[in-house]
Amino acid sequence: MKILSLLLFLFLPFSQQKELNSTIVLQKMYDRYHNKWHSSLSFNQTTERYKNDSLVKSDAWYERIAYPDMLRIDIGNPNSGNGIIFRKDSTYVFNNNKITRSIKNENELIFFLGGLYFVPFDDVLAHFKALHYDLSKFHASTWKGHPVYVIGADKDEEKVNQLWVDQDKLIPVRFIKYDDKSKEEGLFEQHIPLKNAWSETKCTFYVNDKLLQVEKYHDIVPGGPIDKSIFDPGMIGK
């Protein structure tokens, strides 16, 4: 019996690993953080913009998120009157306390980095498919020395939309997107624990493998009260 137990111990993990797929990993993430993730997040960040690998601009951004799908960014200071609102599938730009542009454009990072835990799981799967992630594809890999699950791709170099998930924390650490004939990549790093969840404190973004933006978070507050009216574009300037 001892020999049988040892064999099961040695080989069962490998068997279970082969049975994983993108849907199961998403279910594991959901089961761990549903009803546990903070419902809101507030922080400010240093935002560095780059062109041809050179820093061209640095701003302070003040951000407030209400999950599953609302984010407001005030640029310069919280009362500048300049910024962006992301609300569901729409984006609103405001300058001098007036809406100057609005487009249908979802900020899918809100969904990846917390929003998915606030909707039914069937909606999570449908949303990934709507964002052009092929959930029939999956593999395990390594990222910066840590084991990861890769949702949406069968191998590391495959040119398809994919989300890389830390195997231990079950949180995203990287995404790659190939929509619109270009490559977008985002890295989520330097995570800190927040009650029963996590927050990245550094994000780095690339377009066609060229550095575009680096964000560093400060003064992070999870779960605090947020007035939902700040996400209403009709309230800008009032």
Number of C-alpha atoms within 10 A of each C-alpha: 6 7 8 9 9 11 11 12 11 11 10 11 10 10 11 9 11 10 8 14 20 22 17 13 18 22 16 12 19 22 13 16 19 18 12 14 22 24 19 20 20 21 18 22 20 15 19 18 17 18 12 9 11 11 14 10 11 15 14 19 21 21 21 24 25 24 22 20 21 25 23 22 22 20 21 15 15 15 11 12 18 19 24 22 26 26 22 18 13 15 20 20 18 19 16 12 16 17 20 10 11 15 11 11 13 17 17 16 13 20 21 17 18 27 23 25 24 21 14 11 16 9 12 21 17 12 15 21 13 10 13 16 21 18 18 12 17 22 19 20 17 15 13 7 7 10 15 24 26 27 28 26 24 16 14 15 7 10 13 20 21 26 24 27 25 18 18 10 14 18 25 24 22 21 20 20 20 15 13 7 8 10 17 19 21 20 17 20 16 12 15 12 9 14 11 11 17 18 20 18 17 17 18 18 21 17 15 12 11 15 18 21 20 20 21 19 21 14 9 16 15 20 15 12 12 15 8 10 10 15 22 14 19 11 12 18 12 6
